[in-house]
Amino acid sequence: MACWPTSAIGIFPTRAQASALNRASQIQRRVQLAPYNSFGVPAVAAYFANIGSLDELRRALEFARDKRLSVQILGGGSNVLFVKDYEGLICHMNIRGISHLPGPGVVRASCGENWHGFVSYCMNKSLHGYENLALIPGSIGAAPIQNIGAYGVDLAQFLVELEVLDSERDTVRSFSRAECEFGYRDSIFKRRAGHRYVVLSASFELSARNLPNLDYQALKEALPNPGVTPRQIYDTVCRIRRSRLPDPAELGNAGSFFKNPVVSRDKYQALQSEHGEMPSYATEEEGLVKIPAAWLLDRAGWKGRRRGPAAVHEKHALVLVNSGGANGEDILLLAQEMSSSIQSQFGIGLVPEVQLI
Ligand SMILES: Cc1cc2nc3c(=O)[nH]c(=O)nc-3n(C[C@H](O)[C@H](O)[C@H](O)COP(=O)(O)OP(=O)(O)OC[C@H]3O[C@@H](n4cnc5c(N)ncnc54)[C@H](O)[C@@H]3O)c2cc1C
């Protein structure tokens, strides 16, 4: 006679046990994070979940709540520096999918889609606007966090809305572009009020017409105007980026380590009279100007300098690299030295663009 196990004798779990097991099954213990950050620095996550759906995200967050763990959301890891092991739960966002919504040129992409893949997809579908943002590493979900930007365009320009999970209320809601409070490498999600939201997807309204933006000098010089095609812009941006920035697959880095500092026009003029010609860009706020951090660091002689295995890139003073075997602390100490030198030489505080974890 067949003998069927029953939950009463503990071979089949009860419903409550099943749900706890289900929650825990996607959670891995003690996961090495070196493959999950573009600096390639080692750090161990006490708990790690690969998130492929909203349900999985909810279950992982419930697991963290039960165990009173802190949670860190992670996309492609190209804008973070792990300075030590992480004692909480890392949620690695991998929700995929691109769909076309009603309305001309409206496309929605899930948070785990690759940004550059999305830009290429849109260009191939003749949906234009983001060609200048080609080849920026990372995920759709992280792109609004710092309002990614390059070559005169930023994400906010074509974003319609975000769908987010409010992790405190366990509800899904949307954020319009205005509610995101975008600024230069900034959004509400970088501030305390926005920390509770996990981006699930982003919708964009792109144009069937070519919208060339050649404000950036290097593009202006390289491309014909008028008559430039979206493909030419995309290819030129990719070519310039490849020639200027190290590929994280070959040399660990997170792009620009510091934001460009914003100072008052008075301070800028005083600095100019002391240090001579100093480049600047206008900002949206009157009376404030942006100074390229790369110029300040270059002037202070940082290009190519090293601190053990942490180094400043030979061609770009704003890019810190892991030249082999560096850990997060090595890179952080180098960044702190750089920042102090700019403070003492120019009286300007540099703020990291990279999130320190
Ligand atoms: C070589 C190189 C060049 C770069 N060039 C540029 C550039 O030109 N312009 C530019 O703006 N940036 C640039 N960056 C920085 C980086 O590509 C962007 O910041 C990118 O958006 C990070 O994406 P990610 O998925 O890797 O994010 P991660 O590094 O994984 O995370 C970054 C932040 O976003 C949060 N986050 C990630 N996913 C979500 C989500 N779904 N919901 C809520 N929060 C989330 C994380 O918690 C973290 O705070 C560059 C980086 C590299 C390595």
The ligand as an SDF file (V2000), in Angstrom:
LIG
                    3D

 53 58  0  0  0  0  0  0  0  0999 V2000
   32.0710   53.8840  -17.8340 C   0  0  0  0  0  0  0  0  0  0  0  0
   30.8950   54.5870  -17.2140 C   0  0  0  0  0  0  0  0  0  0  0  0
   30.3820   55.7120  -17.8030 C   0  0  0  0  0  0  0  0  0  0  0  0
   29.2750   56.3920  -17.2420 C   0  0  0  0  0  0  0  0  0  0  0  0
   28.7960   57.4890  -17.8710 N   0  0  0  0  0  0  0  0  0  0  0  0
   27.7280   58.1440  -17.3640 C   0  0  0  0  0  0  0  0  0  0  0  0
   27.1900   59.2870  -18.0270 C   0  0  0  0  0  0  0  0  0  0  0  0
   27.6580   59.6980  -19.0720 O   0  0  0  0  0  0  0  0  0  0  0  0
   26.1310   59.9160  -17.4620 N   0  0  0  0  0  0  0  0  0  0  0  0
   25.5660   59.4600  -16.3050 C   0  0  0  0  0  0  0  0  0  0  0  0
   24.5850   60.0790  -15.8570 O   0  0  0  0  0  0  0  0  0  0  0  0
   26.0480   58.3770  -15.6610 N   0  0  0  0  0  0  0  0  0  0  0  0
   27.1070   57.7080  -16.1530 C   0  0  0  0  0  0  0  0  0  0  0  0
   27.6170   56.6100  -15.5100 N   0  0  0  0  0  0  0  0  0  0  0  0
   27.0060   56.1710  -14.2430 C   0  0  0  0  0  0  0  0  0  0  0  0
   25.9820   55.0360  -14.4040 C   0  0  0  0  0  0  0  0  0  0  0  0
   26.0710   54.4480  -15.6650 O   0  0  0  0  0  0  0  0  0  0  0  0
   24.5430   55.5300  -14.1960 C   0  0  0  0  0  0  0  0  0  0  0  0
   24.4050   56.1720  -12.9600 O   0  0  0  0  0  0  0  0  0  0  0  0
   23.5360   54.3840  -14.2810 C   0  0  0  0  0  0  0  0  0  0  0  0
   22.2210   54.8890  -14.2860 O   0  0  0  0  0  0  0  0  0  0  0  0
   23.6790   53.3810  -13.1270 C   0  0  0  0  0  0  0  0  0  0  0  0
   22.8680   52.2720  -13.4300 O   0  0  0  0  0  0  0  0  0  0  0  0
   23.0200   50.9200  -12.6330 P   0  0  0  0  0  0  0  0  0  0  0  0
   21.8790   50.0380  -13.0330 O   0  0  0  0  0  0  0  0  0  0  0  0
   24.3650   50.3600  -12.8170 O   0  0  0  0  0  0  0  0  0  0  0  0
   22.7890   51.4200  -11.1200 O   0  0  0  0  0  0  0  0  0  0  0  0
   23.4480   50.9070   -9.7870 P   0  0  0  0  0  0  0  0  0  0  0  0
   24.8750   51.3020   -9.7450 O   0  0  0  0  0  0  0  0  0  0  0  0
   23.1420   49.4750   -9.5730 O   0  0  0  0  0  0  0  0  0  0  0  0
   22.6290   51.7760   -8.7300 O   0  0  0  0  0  0  0  0  0  0  0  0
   22.7800   53.1750   -8.7000 C   0  0  0  0  0  0  0  0  0  0  0  0
   21.7330   53.7350   -7.7180 C   0  0  0  0  0  0  0  0  0  0  0  0
   20.4240   53.4970   -8.2270 O   0  0  0  0  0  0  0  0  0  0  0  0
   19.6460   52.7640   -7.2790 C   0  0  0  0  0  0  0  0  0  0  0  0
   18.7720   51.8640   -8.0530 N   0  0  0  0  0  0  0  0  0  0  0  0
   19.1310   50.9630   -8.9880 C   0  0  0  0  0  0  0  0  0  0  0  0
   18.0440   50.3710   -9.5130 N   0  0  0  0  0  0  0  0  0  0  0  0
   16.9670   50.8950   -8.8670 C   0  0  0  0  0  0  0  0  0  0  0  0
   15.5520   50.6770   -8.9470 C   0  0  0  0  0  0  0  0  0  0  0  0
   15.0070   49.8130   -9.7970 N   0  0  0  0  0  0  0  0  0  0  0  0
   14.7400   51.4020   -8.1060 N   0  0  0  0  0  0  0  0  0  0  0  0
   15.2590   52.2890   -7.2230 C   0  0  0  0  0  0  0  0  0  0  0  0
   16.5950   52.5360   -7.1080 N   0  0  0  0  0  0  0  0  0  0  0  0
   17.4360   51.8460   -7.9320 C   0  0  0  0  0  0  0  0  0  0  0  0
   20.6540   52.0160   -6.4200 C   0  0  0  0  0  0  0  0  0  0  0  0
   20.1100   51.7380   -5.1460 O   0  0  0  0  0  0  0  0  0  0  0  0
   21.7750   53.0420   -6.3570 C   0  0  0  0  0  0  0  0  0  0  0  0
   21.4570   54.0260   -5.4000 O   0  0  0  0  0  0  0  0  0  0  0  0
   28.7030   55.9050  -16.0540 C   0  0  0  0  0  0  0  0  0  0  0  0
   29.2250   54.7530  -15.4430 C   0  0  0  0  0  0  0  0  0  0  0  0
   30.3070   54.0830  -16.0350 C   0  0  0  0  0  0  0  0  0  0  0  0
   30.8280   52.8280  -15.3920 C   0  0  0  0  0  0  0  0  0  0  0  0
  1  2  1  0
  2  3  1  0
  2 52  2  0
  3  4  2  0
  4  5  1  0
  4 50  1  0
  5  6  2  0
  6  7  1  0
  6 13  1  0
  7  8  2  0
  7  9  1  0
  9 10  1  0
 10 11  2  0
 10 12  1  0
 12 13  2  0
 13 14  1  0
 14 15  1  0
 14 50  1  0
 15 16  1  0
 16 17  1  0
 16 18  1  0
 18 19  1  0
 18 20  1  0
 20 21  1  0
 20 22  1  0
 22 23  1  0
 23 24  1  0
 24 25  2  0
 24 26  1  0
 24 27  1  0
 27 28  1  0
 28 29  2  0
 28 30  1  0
 28 31  1  0
 31 32  1  0
 32 33  1  0
 33 34  1  0
 33 48  1  0
 34 35  1  0
 35 36  1  0
 35 46  1  0
 36 37  1  0
 36 45  1  0
 37 38  2  0
 38 39  1  0
 39 40  1  0
 39 45  2  0
 40 41  1  0
 40 42  2  0
 42 43  1  0
 43 44  2  0
 44 45  1  0
 46 47  1  0
 46 48  1  0
 48 49  1  0
 50 51  2  0
 51 52  1  0
 52 53  1  0
M  END
$$$$
